[in-house]
Amino acid sequence: IIAVSTQDLLTDVLSLIQEKALSRMPLYENDLDNILGVIYAKDILPYLNDRKEEPSFNWKTISRNALFIPATKK
């Protein structure tokens, strides 16, 4: 699974989207079992020209709600 950590830098995620041609990636905190939401590539487009290292970039502000389906619904 290719996912975005809340600690990832904007430039790293932009590079990953370009390399892997991804449109959506899960957002997690600490480990992949703690999914907070989904990052859409089109929501990052406004930040394309802002490629400076921003340690204060908050992924939670642009993430969308993730759809969780219990194992019993499969």
Rosetta constraint file for C-alpha pairs under 8 A:
AtomPair CA 2 CA 25 HARMONIC 6.64 0.50
AtomPair CA 2 CA 26 HARMONIC 7.71 0.50
AtomPair CA 3 CA 25 HARMONIC 5.16 0.50
AtomPair CA 3 CA 26 HARMONIC 5.00 0.50
AtomPair CA 3 CA 27 HARMONIC 6.01 0.50
AtomPair CA 3 CA 28 HARMONIC 7.18 0.50
AtomPair CA 3 CA 32 HARMONIC 7.97 0.50
AtomPair CA 4 CA 8 HARMONIC 6.52 0.50
AtomPair CA 4 CA 13 HARMONIC 7.10 0.50
AtomPair CA 4 CA 25 HARMONIC 6.48 0.50
AtomPair CA 4 CA 26 HARMONIC 6.14 0.50
AtomPair CA 4 CA 27 HARMONIC 4.81 0.50
AtomPair CA 4 CA 28 HARMONIC 6.29 0.50
AtomPair CA 4 CA 39 HARMONIC 7.78 0.50
AtomPair CA 5 CA 27 HARMONIC 5.78 0.50
AtomPair CA 5 CA 28 HARMONIC 5.08 0.50
AtomPair CA 5 CA 29 HARMONIC 5.76 0.50
AtomPair CA 5 CA 30 HARMONIC 7.41 0.50
AtomPair CA 6 CA 27 HARMONIC 6.83 0.50
AtomPair CA 6 CA 28 HARMONIC 6.30 0.50
AtomPair CA 6 CA 29 HARMONIC 5.58 0.50
AtomPair CA 6 CA 58 HARMONIC 7.24 0.50
AtomPair CA 6 CA 59 HARMONIC 5.93 0.50
AtomPair CA 6 CA 60 HARMONIC 7.44 0.50
AtomPair CA 7 CA 29 HARMONIC 7.88 0.50
AtomPair CA 8 CA 12 HARMONIC 6.75 0.50
AtomPair CA 8 CA 13 HARMONIC 6.95 0.50
AtomPair CA 9 CA 13 HARMONIC 6.50 0.50
AtomPair CA 9 CA 53 HARMONIC 6.85 0.50
AtomPair CA 9 CA 54 HARMONIC 6.86 0.50
AtomPair CA 9 CA 55 HARMONIC 6.70 0.50
AtomPair CA 9 CA 57 HARMONIC 7.47 0.50
AtomPair CA 10 CA 14 HARMONIC 6.16 0.50
AtomPair CA 10 CA 51 HARMONIC 7.24 0.50
AtomPair CA 10 CA 53 HARMONIC 7.08 0.50
AtomPair CA 10 CA 54 HARMONIC 6.97 0.50
AtomPair CA 10 CA 57 HARMONIC 7.11 0.50
AtomPair CA 11 CA 15 HARMONIC 6.18 0.50
AtomPair CA 11 CA 51 HARMONIC 5.78 0.50
AtomPair CA 11 CA 52 HARMONIC 7.35 0.50
AtomPair CA 11 CA 53 HARMONIC 6.86 0.50
AtomPair CA 12 CA 16 HARMONIC 6.19 0.50
AtomPair CA 13 CA 17 HARMONIC 6.18 0.50
AtomPair CA 14 CA 18 HARMONIC 6.36 0.50
AtomPair CA 14 CA 44 HARMONIC 7.91 0.50
AtomPair CA 14 CA 48 HARMONIC 7.55 0.50
AtomPair CA 15 CA 19 HARMONIC 6.08 0.50
AtomPair CA 16 CA 20 HARMONIC 5.94 0.50
AtomPair CA 16 CA 21 HARMONIC 7.87 0.50
AtomPair CA 16 CA 22 HARMONIC 7.93 0.50
AtomPair CA 17 CA 21 HARMONIC 5.33 0.50
AtomPair CA 17 CA 22 HARMONIC 5.12 0.50
AtomPair CA 17 CA 23 HARMONIC 7.31 0.50
AtomPair CA 17 CA 41 HARMONIC 7.10 0.50
AtomPair CA 18 CA 22 HARMONIC 7.34 0.50
AtomPair CA 22 CA 41 HARMONIC 7.14 0.50
AtomPair CA 23 CA 40 HARMONIC 5.77 0.50
AtomPair CA 23 CA 41 HARMONIC 4.95 0.50
AtomPair CA 23 CA 42 HARMONIC 7.38 0.50
AtomPair CA 24 CA 38 HARMONIC 6.59 0.50
AtomPair CA 24 CA 39 HARMONIC 5.61 0.50
AtomPair CA 24 CA 40 HARMONIC 4.54 0.50
AtomPair CA 24 CA 41 HARMONIC 6.01 0.50
AtomPair CA 25 CA 38 HARMONIC 5.65 0.50
AtomPair CA 25 CA 39 HARMONIC 5.24 0.50
AtomPair CA 25 CA 40 HARMONIC 6.66 0.50
AtomPair CA 26 CA 35 HARMONIC 6.66 0.50
AtomPair CA 26 CA 36 HARMONIC 7.62 0.50
AtomPair CA 26 CA 37 HARMONIC 5.94 0.50
AtomPair CA 26 CA 38 HARMONIC 4.38 0.50
AtomPair CA 26 CA 39 HARMONIC 6.06 0.50
AtomPair CA 26 CA 66 HARMONIC 7.86 0.50
AtomPair CA 27 CA 35 HARMONIC 5.78 0.50
AtomPair CA 27 CA 36 HARMONIC 5.54 0.50
AtomPair CA 27 CA 37 HARMONIC 5.18 0.50
AtomPair CA 27 CA 38 HARMONIC 5.37 0.50
AtomPair CA 27 CA 39 HARMONIC 6.29 0.50
AtomPair CA 27 CA 59 HARMONIC 7.73 0.50
AtomPair CA 27 CA 63 HARMONIC 7.29 0.50
AtomPair CA 28 CA 32 HARMONIC 5.77 0.50
AtomPair CA 28 CA 33 HARMONIC 7.58 0.50
AtomPair CA 28 CA 34 HARMONIC 5.49 0.50
AtomPair CA 28 CA 35 HARMONIC 4.37 0.50
AtomPair CA 28 CA 36 HARMONIC 5.36 0.50
AtomPair CA 28 CA 37 HARMONIC 7.25 0.50
AtomPair CA 29 CA 34 HARMONIC 5.82 0.50
AtomPair CA 29 CA 35 HARMONIC 6.78 0.50
AtomPair CA 29 CA 36 HARMONIC 7.02 0.50
AtomPair CA 30 CA 34 HARMONIC 7.01 0.50
AtomPair CA 35 CA 66 HARMONIC 7.78 0.50
AtomPair CA 36 CA 60 HARMONIC 7.71 0.50
AtomPair CA 36 CA 65 HARMONIC 7.48 0.50
AtomPair CA 36 CA 66 HARMONIC 7.12 0.50
AtomPair CA 37 CA 60 HARMONIC 7.74 0.50
AtomPair CA 37 CA 63 HARMONIC 5.55 0.50
AtomPair CA 37 CA 64 HARMONIC 5.36 0.50
AtomPair CA 37 CA 65 HARMONIC 4.77 0.50
AtomPair CA 37 CA 66 HARMONIC 4.55 0.50
AtomPair CA 38 CA 63 HARMONIC 5.27 0.50
AtomPair CA 38 CA 64 HARMONIC 5.12 0.50
AtomPair CA 38 CA 65 HARMONIC 6.25 0.50
AtomPair CA 38 CA 66 HARMONIC 5.64 0.50
AtomPair CA 39 CA 43 HARMONIC 7.32 0.50
AtomPair CA 39 CA 59 HARMONIC 7.88 0.50
AtomPair CA 39 CA 62 HARMONIC 6.92 0.50
AtomPair CA 39 CA 63 HARMONIC 4.85 0.50
AtomPair CA 39 CA 64 HARMONIC 6.42 0.50
AtomPair CA 40 CA 44 HARMONIC 7.03 0.50
AtomPair CA 40 CA 63 HARMONIC 7.37 0.50
AtomPair CA 40 CA 64 HARMONIC 7.82 0.50
AtomPair CA 41 CA 45 HARMONIC 6.75 0.50
AtomPair CA 43 CA 62 HARMONIC 6.74 0.50
AtomPair CA 44 CA 48 HARMONIC 6.95 0.50
AtomPair CA 44 CA 62 HARMONIC 7.91 0.50
AtomPair CA 47 CA 51 HARMONIC 7.36 0.50
AtomPair CA 58 CA 62 HARMONIC 7.74 0.50
AtomPair CA 59 CA 63 HARMONIC 6.19 0.50
AtomPair CA 69 CA 73 HARMONIC 6.67 0.50
AtomPair CA 70 CA 74 HARMONIC 7.53 0.50
